[in-house]
Amino acid sequence: MKIGNVVLAKAGKEKGQLYVIVALDDKYAYLSDGKRLKKDKPKKKSFKHIQKFTNLSLSESELLDQNERVNALIRKFLSKIRSEHV
């Protein structure tokens, strides 16, 4: 998995929700939905509790932008993915 990938939460209270990976470390992915979980306050989730949802992804350069438009971009992107997979 890499930054920008869309993942599905498989466990926890977020189970079944789609997120974008905004950061990674050795054990965890940091997830954002652009609404409740903003890019600057992502959800830390173990790799075993998420799975890649689609091959579509946001570019890392778009996610590294430091303004509020990043959260709007994430929301719009996830909305588009949800509408395609209904």
Contacts in CASP RR format, 6 or more apart in sequence:
PFRMAT RR
TARGET T0000
AUTHOR 0000-0000-0000
METHOD contacts of the structure
MODEL  1
MKIGNVVLAKAGKEKGQLYVIVALDDKYAYLSDGKRLKKDKPKKKSFKHI
QKFTNLSLSESELLDQNERVNALIRKFLSKIRSEHV
1 7 0 8 1.000
1 21 0 8 1.000
1 24 0 8 1.000
1 29 0 8 1.000
1 47 0 8 1.000
1 50 0 8 1.000
1 52 0 8 1.000
2 21 0 8 1.000
2 24 0 8 1.000
2 57 0 8 1.000
2 60 0 8 1.000
3 21 0 8 1.000
3 22 0 8 1.000
3 23 0 8 1.000
3 24 0 8 1.000
3 60 0 8 1.000
3 63 0 8 1.000
4 20 0 8 1.000
4 21 0 8 1.000
4 22 0 8 1.000
4 57 0 8 1.000
4 58 0 8 1.000
4 59 0 8 1.000
4 60 0 8 1.000
4 63 0 8 1.000
5 20 0 8 1.000
5 21 0 8 1.000
5 52 0 8 1.000
5 57 0 8 1.000
6 18 0 8 1.000
6 19 0 8 1.000
6 20 0 8 1.000
6 52 0 8 1.000
6 53 0 8 1.000
6 54 0 8 1.000
6 56 0 8 1.000
6 57 0 8 1.000
6 77 0 8 1.000
6 78 0 8 1.000
6 81 0 8 1.000
7 18 0 8 1.000
7 19 0 8 1.000
7 20 0 8 1.000
7 21 0 8 1.000
7 29 0 8 1.000
7 31 0 8 1.000
7 50 0 8 1.000
7 51 0 8 1.000
7 52 0 8 1.000
7 53 0 8 1.000
8 16 0 8 1.000
8 17 0 8 1.000
8 18 0 8 1.000
8 50 0 8 1.000
8 51 0 8 1.000
8 52 0 8 1.000
8 53 0 8 1.000
9 15 0 8 1.000
9 16 0 8 1.000
9 17 0 8 1.000
9 18 0 8 1.000
9 19 0 8 1.000
9 31 0 8 1.000
9 45 0 8 1.000
9 49 0 8 1.000
9 50 0 8 1.000
10 16 0 8 1.000
10 49 0 8 1.000
10 50 0 8 1.000
10 51 0 8 1.000
11 49 0 8 1.000
12 49 0 8 1.000
14 31 0 8 1.000
14 43 0 8 1.000
14 45 0 8 1.000
17 33 0 8 1.000
18 33 0 8 1.000
18 53 0 8 1.000
18 78 0 8 1.000
18 81 0 8 1.000
18 82 0 8 1.000
19 31 0 8 1.000
19 32 0 8 1.000
19 33 0 8 1.000
19 37 0 8 1.000
19 43 0 8 1.000
19 45 0 8 1.000
19 50 0 8 1.000
19 78 0 8 1.000
20 31 0 8 1.000
20 32 0 8 1.000
20 33 0 8 1.000
20 34 0 8 1.000
20 57 0 8 1.000
20 58 0 8 1.000
20 63 0 8 1.000
20 74 0 8 1.000
20 77 0 8 1.000
20 78 0 8 1.000
21 29 0 8 1.000
21 30 0 8 1.000
21 31 0 8 1.000
22 30 0 8 1.000
22 31 0 8 1.000
22 32 0 8 1.000
22 39 0 8 1.000
22 42 0 8 1.000
22 63 0 8 1.000
22 74 0 8 1.000
23 29 0 8 1.000
23 30 0 8 1.000
23 42 0 8 1.000
24 30 0 8 1.000
27 46 0 8 1.000
27 47 0 8 1.000
28 44 0 8 1.000
28 45 0 8 1.000
28 46 0 8 1.000
28 47 0 8 1.000
29 44 0 8 1.000
29 45 0 8 1.000
29 46 0 8 1.000
29 47 0 8 1.000
29 50 0 8 1.000
30 42 0 8 1.000
30 43 0 8 1.000
30 44 0 8 1.000
30 45 0 8 1.000
31 37 0 8 1.000
31 42 0 8 1.000
31 43 0 8 1.000
31 44 0 8 1.000
31 45 0 8 1.000
31 50 0 8 1.000
32 38 0 8 1.000
32 39 0 8 1.000
32 42 0 8 1.000
32 43 0 8 1.000
32 71 0 8 1.000
32 74 0 8 1.000
33 74 0 8 1.000
33 75 0 8 1.000
33 78 0 8 1.000
34 71 0 8 1.000
34 72 0 8 1.000
34 74 0 8 1.000
34 75 0 8 1.000
34 78 0 8 1.000
35 71 0 8 1.000
35 75 0 8 1.000
37 43 0 8 1.000
38 71 0 8 1.000
39 63 0 8 1.000
39 70 0 8 1.000
39 71 0 8 1.000
39 74 0 8 1.000
53 81 0 8 1.000
53 85 0 8 1.000
54 81 0 8 1.000
54 85 0 8 1.000
56 81 0 8 1.000
58 73 0 8 1.000
58 74 0 8 1.000
58 77 0 8 1.000
62 70 0 8 1.000
62 73 0 8 1.000
63 70 0 8 1.000
63 74 0 8 1.000
END
